[in-house]
Amino acid sequence: MHQKSNTDEVPLPPWEARRKAAAPPRVPLTAERIVDAALAVVDAEGTAAVTMRRVAGDLGVVASSLYAHVQNREELLLLVLERVMKEVGVPEVTGQWDKDLKAHYTKMQRVLSAHGDIALYNFAAFPPTAIGVAITERLLSVLLNVGVSAKTASWALHRLTLYTTADVYEGWRLAHKDLDDWLEPVRDYFTSLPADRFPSIADNVDVMLDADSDGRFELGLDMLISGLATFIKD
C-alpha cells in the first residue's frame, strides 16, 4: 500500500516560489518623505540636481505621484529650505541682545553651510514661512526691547540675514572650485605687482588670501552687531 506523499517536504518549483513570495509593504508617499529625498540630493549635489524626476526616482515612484504633495520643483526647494531653517530654530533669549544675535546668526551660518547651496533659496525668501515668522518675531522683540527703533531693527535683521546667506552661498561656490587653480594665479599676480606702487597689497598677500572662512564670517558679524549698538537709545 502506497503512503501519501507529504507535499510540505517537496521543494517548491521556482515559478511557485515567485508566485507565493509576499511583496514588501509599500511605504506611503508623503510630503515629508519627498522633502527628505530632496534634501539628501541638495546635501550631496546642490539644488541644481533637484528635479521632480530625480526625487521620484530616488523614492522608487513616478514623478507624477509627487504632485499630489508638492506643486512643483520651486515649492519643493522652498520646503527644503523650511526644513533647514527649522534645524536652525527659534533663537534662545538670554537677556544679552548682542550675544543672542551673534549666537543665532552663527548657528544659521553653520546649519546652512551643512546643506549644499540651499542658502540660494534664502535670498528674497518671501512670503515667509512659519519658522521664518517665529524667528523674526523673537529677534525683533530682542532689538525693540533694548531701545532700537522699529525701522532700524527691522532693516537690521534683514541685513544680518542677507549677510549670513551671502556668506554661506559664496562659501559653497568656492568649495566647488579647485581653489589651488584659482588662488595660486591670484597670489602670483599680487606678488608680481610693483611693491612701490602697491605696498599695501604687497605686504599683505597672505592675509588677503587667507582661507579662514569662519573667521571672516565672525569678523563681519561682529562689525554689523557692533554698528547696530550705536542705534540703541538710552
Secondary structure as UniProt FT lines:
FT   HELIX           7..9
FT   HELIX           14..20
FT   HELIX           31..45
FT   HELIX           47..49
FT   HELIX           52..59
FT   HELIX           63..68
FT   HELIX           73..88
FT   HELIX           97..113
FT   TURN            116..117
FT   HELIX           118..122
FT   TURN            123..124
FT   HELIX           130..145
FT   TURN            146..147
FT   HELIX           150..175
FT   HELIX           179..192
FT   TURN            195..197
FT   HELIX           199..202
FT   HELIX           205..208
FT   HELIX           213..229
FT   TURN            230..231
//
